[in-house]
Amino acid sequence: MLGQNGAGKSTTLRCLGGILHPDSGLIELDGLRLPDRLDEVRARLGVVPDQARLYGRNTAPEYLDHFGYLYGVPEEVRRKRIASLLERFELADRADTVLAAYSRGMAQKVALIRATLHEPDWIFCDEPTAGLDPVAAADMRRYLEEQKQRGAALIVTTHVLSEAELMADRIAIMRRGVVVMHGTLDQLRRQTGQGRRFIARLARPLSDADAVSLWLHEHALEHSLEADRLHYTLPWQASTAERADFAARLQSLLAKLDSLPICGLSFQDRGNQSLDLVQQTFREPLSGGLQLFIDEFCATDFLLYLPE
C-alpha cells in the first residue's frame, strides 16, 4: 500500500489486525470474519510496526521466548528458531544485552523476528525499513522475500515508490483513505505515462542547449531544459544497464560540448514531483573521468556518478 503520510495506510492495517473497528464495510481473511473470529486471525498473523516498542528490561531471547509462548510455539522449537534468527540478523552476540540498549535498527530486527517466530500466514509491515540504514533495509527486504517464498502473504505500507517496486507483486495507491489505483507495477506504469522521467542537475546552465536538445530528441522519449535542470524520459522497459549507458553517454556529450558535469541524477514522477526516492546532492560539481556506481541497497532508479 503506497501513499503519502496520512493517506490511511496504517489505519487500514490496524483495522485488518482487529485493533480498530471500521465505521463500515466487511473484513474477512481466509474466510475468517472480523471481529467475530479475531483470535483465530491473530494466531495466524504477524505484525511489524513502524516503531518496535519492545520491553526494554528484557534481553532479546527473553522477549522473543515470551511471545513465542503466547503464540503457542513449542518450547524446543521456539528456542531453536530464536537462536537461528538472532544469528541470521547478527544479534547473537548481543543476547545478554537488554533491549533498551539496542539501536533502532537492532530493535526493528527483533520486532521482525517476533512477527515471524510462529511462521504466520499473513505478515503486516508498517513502513518496516523506515529509519534503517541501507544495509539493514536490504537485509529486511531479503528476509521478507524469504517469508513470501515460504508462502506467507505480505501487506507492506510505504510512502516510498522504490520500496514498493523492490518488494511488491501488486501495489495499491491510497489517498485520503481511499484506494485510488491498484494493480501490478507494469499496469500502473502504463496508466501513468509512457516512461520513467529523470532530472539531471547541472553545474551551470548549458551554453549549447540546441546540440544537447537535438541529441535528446533522437535518444529519449521526451526531454526539456530549464536553466540548470535537464529532464528526459526513457521507456519503462529500459533495463538498469540501458539507463546507466544512456546517462554515461549524456555525461560524455555534456563534457565534450560544454565541459559540463552532472552534479546529481534522480527519478521523477510524471508531474515533476519527487516520489521521495533516494536522492543525492553534491557540494562540489564532479569533473574528470567518471565511473557509474549503482547502489544495490538504494532505489534501482537512482544513478550516482563518482570520480575515478
LOLUM-51064 format. One record per residue (C-alpha): x, y, z. Coordinates in steps of 0.001 Angstrom, whole numbers, plus 500000, padded with zeros to 6 digits. Example, Ala and Ser with C-alpha at 12.3 -4.5 7.8 and 13.67 -1.06 7.14 Angstrom:
// LOLUM-51064
px:512300	py:495500	pz:507800;
px:513670	py:498940	pz:507140;
// end
This chain:
// LOLUM-51064
px:500000	py:500000	pz:500000;
px:501568	py:503209	pz:498774;
px:500544	py:506685	pz:499843;
px:501565	py:509918	pz:501470;
px:501688	py:510347	pz:505232;
px:498104	py:510469	pz:506484;
px:496656	py:508589	pz:503496;
px:495205	py:505874	pz:505756;
px:497720	py:503064	pz:505308;
px:498433	py:502433	pz:508996;
px:494744	py:502812	pz:509872;
px:493896	py:500143	pz:507293;
px:496414	py:497738	pz:508856;
px:495008	py:498406	pz:512331;
px:491540	py:497557	pz:511060;
px:492806	py:494388	pz:509376;
px:494535	py:493368	pz:512610;
px:491450	py:493978	pz:514738;
px:492922	py:496897	pz:516698;
px:490424	py:499374	pz:515252;
px:486815	py:498787	pz:514275;
px:485919	py:500156	pz:510829;
px:482975	py:502529	pz:510558;
px:481533	py:500418	pz:507745;
px:482377	py:497532	pz:505475;
px:483492	py:493945	pz:505983;
px:486896	py:492486	pz:506839;
px:487492	py:488821	pz:506153;
px:490793	py:486925	pz:505980;
px:490679	py:483423	pz:504506;
px:487015	py:483143	pz:505428;
px:487577	py:484427	pz:508977;
px:485395	py:487462	pz:509579;
px:486423	py:490207	pz:511996;
px:485787	py:490825	pz:514815;
px:483904	py:487542	pz:515374;
px:486965	py:485324	pz:514799;
px:489667	py:487753	pz:515830;
px:491593	py:485251	pz:517994;
px:491893	py:482827	pz:515069;
px:493122	py:485626	pz:512804;
px:495710	py:486867	pz:515288;
px:497077	py:483343	pz:515765;
px:497969	py:483339	pz:512062;
px:499101	py:486959	pz:511856;
px:502464	py:488677	pz:512335;
px:502803	py:492469	pz:512585;
px:505907	py:494623	pz:512118;
px:505052	py:498160	pz:513323;
px:506791	py:501332	pz:512200;
px:508353	py:501566	pz:515672;
px:509438	py:498448	pz:517538;
px:508193	py:499325	pz:521078;
px:509979	py:496443	pz:522826;
px:510135	py:495548	pz:526531;
px:513310	py:497407	pz:527397;
px:514229	py:495384	pz:530515;
px:514237	py:492055	pz:528649;
px:517059	py:490591	pz:526626;
px:516194	py:489569	pz:523074;
px:515966	py:485816	pz:523889;
px:513720	py:486520	pz:526916;
px:511467	py:488828	pz:524927;
px:511150	py:486509	pz:521954;
px:510619	py:483435	pz:524109;
px:507722	py:485211	pz:525812;
px:505997	py:485956	pz:522504;
px:506757	py:482500	pz:521140;
px:504986	py:481073	pz:524180;
px:501978	py:483348	pz:523633;
px:501780	py:482202	pz:520002;
px:501820	py:478564	pz:521085;
px:505203	py:477648	pz:519593;
px:506556	py:474554	pz:521424;
px:509453	py:475337	pz:523768;
px:512119	py:473357	pz:521936;
px:511026	py:474705	pz:518555;
px:510960	py:478338	pz:519649;
px:514384	py:478131	pz:521293;
px:515921	py:476778	pz:518097;
px:514141	py:479386	pz:515976;
px:515151	py:482234	pz:518276;
px:518790	py:481175	pz:518255;
px:518765	py:480723	pz:514480;
px:517090	py:484071	pz:513765;
px:519285	py:486028	pz:516155;
px:522263	py:484542	pz:514335;
px:520622	py:485325	pz:510981;
px:520286	py:489008	pz:511907;
px:523735	py:489220	pz:513564;
px:522275	py:489769	pz:517041;
px:523558	py:486588	pz:518695;
px:526472	py:488421	pz:520301;
px:524012	py:490857	pz:521937;
px:521869	py:488138	pz:523501;
px:522752	py:489278	pz:527034;
px:522090	py:492973	pz:526352;
px:518769	py:494448	pz:527462;
px:516610	py:495728	pz:524636;
px:516636	py:499286	pz:525975;
px:520279	py:499481	pz:524859;
px:519531	py:498389	pz:521283;
px:519744	py:500828	pz:518397;
px:516620	py:501484	pz:516325;
px:517849	py:499182	pz:513582;
px:518570	py:496366	pz:516033;
px:515190	py:496822	pz:517712;
px:513447	py:496675	pz:514337;
px:515161	py:493377	pz:513617;
px:513878	py:491977	pz:516914;
px:510362	py:493181	pz:516015;
px:510647	py:491356	pz:512685;
px:511746	py:488156	pz:514411;
px:508843	py:488494	pz:516859;
px:506376	py:488881	pz:513978;
px:507600	py:485778	pz:512135;
px:508579	py:483479	pz:515006;
px:505361	py:481461	pz:514697;
px:505579	py:481350	pz:510867;
px:502323	py:483245	pz:510290;
px:500202	py:483054	pz:507166;
px:499895	py:486854	pz:506961;
px:502517	py:489477	pz:507760;
px:501589	py:493155	pz:508037;
px:504538	py:495557	pz:507821;
px:504006	py:499250	pz:508528;
px:506928	py:501038	pz:506837;
px:509333	py:498333	pz:508064;
px:512513	py:499945	pz:506718;
px:511826	py:503481	pz:507982;
px:514877	py:504843	pz:509764;
px:517110	py:501906	pz:508806;
px:520449	py:502279	pz:507088;
px:520657	py:500888	pz:503502;
px:522344	py:497632	pz:504568;
px:519780	py:496888	pz:507298;
px:516902	py:497827	pz:504973;
px:518186	py:495496	pz:502256;
px:518564	py:492663	pz:504777;
px:514992	py:493177	pz:505974;
px:513699	py:493097	pz:502403;
px:515583	py:489843	pz:501768;
px:514083	py:488247	pz:504868;
px:510572	py:489334	pz:503909;
px:511165	py:487852	pz:500453;
px:512090	py:484585	pz:502183;
px:508768	py:484735	pz:504019;
px:506970	py:485188	pz:500688;
px:508768	py:482152	pz:499316;
px:507631	py:480204	pz:502388;
px:504046	py:481011	pz:501407;
px:503186	py:483935	pz:503661;
px:501142	py:486814	pz:502290;
px:502662	py:490240	pz:502954;
px:500944	py:493608	pz:503164;
px:503542	py:496363	pz:503347;
px:502815	py:500077	pz:503715;
px:505217	py:502714	pz:502477;
px:505325	py:506230	pz:501042;
px:508458	py:505436	pz:499011;
px:507804	py:504192	pz:495479;
px:511186	py:502484	pz:495205;
px:510395	py:500412	pz:498311;
px:507149	py:499227	pz:496737;
px:508927	py:498466	pz:493471;
px:511530	py:496317	pz:495217;
px:509085	py:494318	pz:497344;
px:505597	py:494182	pz:495895;
px:503814	py:491935	pz:493404;
px:500821	py:494286	pz:493428;
px:500510	py:497906	pz:494515;
px:497520	py:499833	pz:495853;
px:497812	py:503617	pz:495966;
px:495815	py:505265	pz:498745;
px:494679	py:508859	pz:499038;
px:492566	py:510187	pz:501909;
px:491534	py:506708	pz:502978;
px:490542	py:505505	pz:499507;
px:492398	py:503173	pz:497143;
px:492512	py:505296	pz:494001;
px:494583	py:502921	pz:491863;
px:495790	py:499343	pz:492118;
px:497452	py:496661	pz:490028;
px:500849	py:495270	pz:489158;
px:503724	py:497673	pz:488749;
px:503626	py:497348	pz:484960;
px:499883	py:498027	pz:484908;
px:500307	py:501177	pz:486982;
px:503186	py:502352	pz:484822;
px:501091	py:502050	pz:481680;
px:498347	py:504114	pz:483313;
px:500607	py:506908	pz:484493;
px:502725	py:507612	pz:481418;
px:504971	py:506276	pz:478722;
px:508208	py:506077	pz:480679;
px:510480	py:506933	pz:483578;
px:511306	py:510591	pz:483879;
px:514730	py:511646	pz:485127;
px:516045	py:515013	pz:486159;
px:519744	py:515864	pz:485893;
px:521095	py:518779	pz:487929;
px:523904	py:520517	pz:486059;
px:526768	py:522581	pz:487423;
px:525513	py:525589	pz:485400;
px:523104	py:526345	pz:482538;
px:524011	py:524963	pz:479110;
px:525760	py:527250	pz:476629;
px:524942	py:524957	pz:473666;
px:521437	py:523821	pz:474511;
px:520479	py:523179	pz:470855;
px:523039	py:520399	pz:470378;
px:522039	py:518673	pz:473603;
px:518362	py:519059	pz:472763;
px:518927	py:517515	pz:469320;
px:520709	py:514507	pz:470862;
px:517958	py:514019	pz:473441;
px:515305	py:514280	pz:470709;
px:516954	py:511331	pz:468953;
px:517581	py:509157	pz:472016;
px:514846	py:509923	pz:474597;
px:511058	py:509743	pz:474507;
px:510697	py:513285	pz:475854;
px:513009	py:515990	pz:477139;
px:513074	py:519566	pz:478370;
px:515721	py:522050	pz:479519;
px:515162	py:524509	pz:482353;
px:518241	py:526551	pz:483308;
px:520489	py:524085	pz:485155;
px:517865	py:521301	pz:485100;
px:517636	py:518752	pz:482303;
px:514604	py:516449	pz:482146;
px:514352	py:513355	pz:479986;
px:512126	py:510297	pz:479728;
px:513184	py:506713	pz:478959;
px:510913	py:503713	pz:478247;
px:509692	py:501780	pz:481275;
px:511122	py:498573	pz:479847;
px:514652	py:500016	pz:479669;
px:516918	py:497907	pz:481879;
px:519163	py:499290	pz:484602;
px:522175	py:498752	pz:482313;
px:520469	py:500626	pz:479461;
px:519564	py:503547	pz:481728;
px:523122	py:503621	pz:483032;
px:524526	py:503585	pz:479490;
px:522227	py:506451	pz:478482;
px:523345	py:508531	pz:481477;
px:527008	py:507823	pz:480699;
px:526596	py:508885	pz:477057;
px:524775	py:512035	pz:478157;
px:527587	py:512841	pz:480565;
px:530160	py:512364	pz:477782;
px:528194	py:514661	pz:475476;
px:527978	py:517391	pz:478099;
px:531679	py:517112	pz:478853;
px:532555	py:517286	pz:475143;
px:530315	py:520231	pz:474244;
px:530476	py:522305	pz:477378;
px:532931	py:520746	pz:479847;
px:529835	py:520498	pz:481990;
px:529429	py:517737	pz:484592;
px:526215	py:516325	pz:486031;
px:526006	py:517033	pz:489756;
px:523127	py:514693	pz:490506;
px:520537	py:512494	pz:488839;
px:517220	py:511319	pz:490256;
px:513989	py:509679	pz:489182;
px:510901	py:511893	pz:488977;
px:507204	py:511203	pz:488566;
px:505175	py:512391	pz:485602;
px:504049	py:515529	pz:487420;
px:507654	py:516543	pz:488153;
px:507109	py:515994	pz:491856;
px:509609	py:513989	pz:493871;
px:508471	py:510468	pz:494739;
px:510691	py:510511	pz:497802;
px:513184	py:508165	pz:496197;
px:516813	py:508185	pz:497229;
px:518428	py:511394	pz:496004;
px:521942	py:512752	pz:496262;
px:523302	py:516310	pz:496431;
px:526951	py:517144	pz:495942;
px:528591	py:520194	pz:497477;
px:531074	py:520407	pz:494590;
px:530476	py:519593	pz:490897;
px:532131	py:516396	pz:489673;
px:534752	py:516526	pz:486969;
px:537301	py:514297	pz:485254;
px:536769	py:510670	pz:484339;
px:533609	py:509159	pz:485765;
px:532547	py:505679	pz:486630;
px:528988	py:504602	pz:487221;
px:528100	py:503320	pz:490636;
px:524695	py:501755	pz:491213;
px:523909	py:501221	pz:494851;
px:522128	py:497869	pz:495231;
px:520791	py:498912	pz:498614;
px:519070	py:502044	pz:497305;
px:516402	py:502666	pz:494674;
px:517333	py:500975	pz:491416;
px:516245	py:504131	pz:489596;
px:518911	py:506260	pz:491247;
px:522132	py:506753	pz:489300;
px:525147	py:508160	pz:491117;
px:528303	py:509398	pz:489432;
px:531605	py:509160	pz:491279;
px:535038	py:510462	pz:490248;
px:537761	py:507944	pz:489398;
// end
